[in-house]
Amino acid sequence: AQSVTQPDARVTVSEGASLQLRCKYSYSGTPYLFWYVQYPRQGLQLLLKYYSGDPVVQGVNGFEAEFIKSNSSFHLRKASVHWSDSAVYFCAVSAGSNYQLIWGSGTKLIIKP
Amino acid sequence: DPKIIQKPKYLVAVTGSEKILICEQYLGHNAMYWYRQSAKKPLEFMFSYSYQKLMDNQTASSRFQPQSSKKNHLDLQITALKPDDSATYFCASSQERLGEYEQYFGPGTRLTVL
């Protein structure tokens, strides 16, 4: 069965520090991987996606993620966080076009001043 | 301009009543979805439609019925509402085409059942 695990429910980082949010997936076929961000009382916004090719993908606002097939991971990174990055981040996997997204439980990112 | 419109933004209903959640997308997509987000569970997939036809239904209860009157509409009718139905319901859409797999989400309808 497909599943996504985000082991950290909450991550606290100082403003200006680097960030890594962890995501591991379980999927037997070719995974299509996504990171979405949800700001308070808002919908979900696509941050970045990985389909194939270069395992490091760039997203909006300086975020990037690396697909490591051997580890079934798709961790999200940012070199220097800003207070406006405070949000809940969701990792998701899909089997492809028109298929449902399977979601992780989310990681709440808290930025300390 | 918002590309995916969900109405209403907030909805309060009494147990046993019926409500319809509206979703319209103006992205020109041919696939639409419903997801539910509650405090108790992570995001759950409910339905997917492609060219106005039901493709996948992961909702155990028949009280949830999607309705697609136009190709850019996918409403969600919920009957016999229960307090456990309280959640935020998100509509999403995507373009069913090789090489495009991302889904775009509306702002959600927050439903509270008393």
Interface residues (C-beta under 8 A of the other chain):
Chain A: Y32 F34 Y36 Q42 G43 L44 Q45 L46 K49 Y51 F90 A92 S94 G96 S97 N98 Y99 Q100 L101 I102 W103 G104 S105 G106
Chain B: A31 Y33 Y35 P42 L43 E44 F45 S48 S50 M55 D56 Q58 F90 A92 S94 Q95 E96 R97 L98 G99 E100 Y101 E102 Q103 Y104 F105 G106 P107 G108
